[in-house]
Amino acid sequence: MCALFDEAGEIISYMDFTIWPNWSAAEFGGAMRSDRQSRGQGRSGMAESMDWVFGRLGVNLLCFTAALDKHRSIHMIDASGMRRAGEVTSTSPDGSTRQSLVWEITADEWKQGRND
């Protein structure tokens, strides 16, 4: 996990990574403090992280999920060039469930999109 802090030492955003080397796949997620949202910072941070995952780690497939009510996240992921791959139902330890959208992108698709 990594975090970004403001001048006062307060967390602005965080990101965590899950990497499956045996499948050459990864997923990352995170959040940004509400007063910092809708400024394009999340989109640029996501692009830098995708460059790192594909370029430095050599991962071939990146997957994202976002709950159906996370409209800003959905918009940002859609704008990243990832393709929607369906929906999944997640079950919490308390037994509650939530529907989430799923996106995927390969290293080749990412590189092609960066060169357009």
C-alpha positions in Angstrom: 0.0 0.0 0.0 1.1 3.5 -0.6 -0.3 6.8 0.5 0.0 10.5 -0.5 0.0 13.1 2.3 -0.7 16.9 2.3 1.5 19.6 3.9 -0.2 19.0 7.3 0.5 15.3 7.2 -3.0 14.3 6.5 -3.7 11.5 4.0 -4.9 12.7 0.6 -5.2 9.3 -1.0 -4.0 5.7 -0.8 -3.5 2.9 -3.2 -3.1 -0.8 -2.6 -1.9 -3.5 -5.0 -2.6 -7.2 -5.3 -0.3 -9.1 -7.7 -0.6 -12.7 -8.9 2.7 -13.5 -10.5 1.7 -17.0 -11.6 -1.0 -15.4 -13.8 1.0 -12.3 -14.7 -2.0 -10.3 -13.4 -2.6 -7.5 -10.9 -5.4 -5.4 -9.4 -5.1 -2.2 -7.6 -7.6 0.0 -5.8 -7.6 3.1 -3.7 -9.4 6.2 -2.6 -9.0 10.0 -2.6 -10.1 12.4 0.1 -13.4 14.0 -1.0 -12.0 17.5 -1.0 -9.4 16.4 -3.6 -11.7 14.6 -6.0 -12.8 15.8 -9.5 -9.5 17.6 -10.1 -7.9 15.0 -12.5 -5.4 13.9 -9.9 -6.8 10.4 -9.6 -6.7 9.9 -13.3 -3.1 10.9 -13.6 -2.1 8.8 -10.6 -3.9 5.8 -12.1 -2.1 6.2 -15.4 1.3 6.4 -13.6 0.4 3.3 -11.6 -0.6 1.5 -14.7 2.7 2.4 -16.4 4.5 1.1 -13.3 2.6 -2.2 -13.2 3.0 -2.9 -16.9 6.5 -1.5 -17.4 8.4 -2.2 -14.2 6.6 -5.4 -13.0 6.0 -6.9 -16.4 2.4 -7.7 -15.5 0.3 -8.7 -18.6 -3.3 -8.2 -17.3 -4.7 -5.6 -15.0 -8.2 -5.8 -13.5 -10.3 -3.3 -11.6 -13.6 -3.5 -9.8 -15.9 -0.7 -8.6 -19.3 -0.9 -6.8 -22.2 0.3 -8.9 -22.8 3.3 -6.7 -19.2 4.6 -7.1 -19.9 6.9 -10.0 -16.7 8.9 -9.9 -14.6 5.7 -9.9 -16.6 4.3 -12.7 -16.1 7.4 -14.8 -12.4 7.5 -14.1 -11.9 3.8 -14.9 -14.0 4.1 -18.1 -11.9 7.1 -19.2 -8.7 5.1 -18.6 -9.2 3.0 -21.7 -10.0 -0.2 -19.8 -12.7 -2.4 -21.2 -15.7 -3.5 -19.2 -15.6 -7.2 -18.6 -18.9 -7.8 -16.7 -20.1 -7.7 -13.2 -19.3 -9.6 -10.0 -21.1 -10.1 -6.7 -18.8 -9.6 -3.6 -19.8 -11.0 -0.2 -18.6 -9.3 2.9 -17.7 -11.1 6.1 -21.1 -10.1 7.6 -22.8 -11.9 4.7 -24.0 -8.7 2.9 -23.4 -8.5 -0.9 -22.7 -5.8 -3.4 -22.6 -5.7 -7.2 -19.5 -4.3 -8.8 -18.4 -3.7 -12.4 -15.2 -5.4 -13.6 -12.7 -3.9 -16.1 -9.6 -5.5 -17.7 -6.7 -4.2 -19.9 -3.7 -6.0 -21.1 -0.2 -4.6 -21.3 -0.4 -4.5 -25.1 -3.7 -2.7 -25.0 -2.3 -0.1 -22.5 0.8 0.5 -24.6 -1.3 0.9 -27.8 -3.6 3.4 -26.1 -0.6 5.4 -24.8 0.9 5.6 -28.3 -2.4 6.8 -30.0 
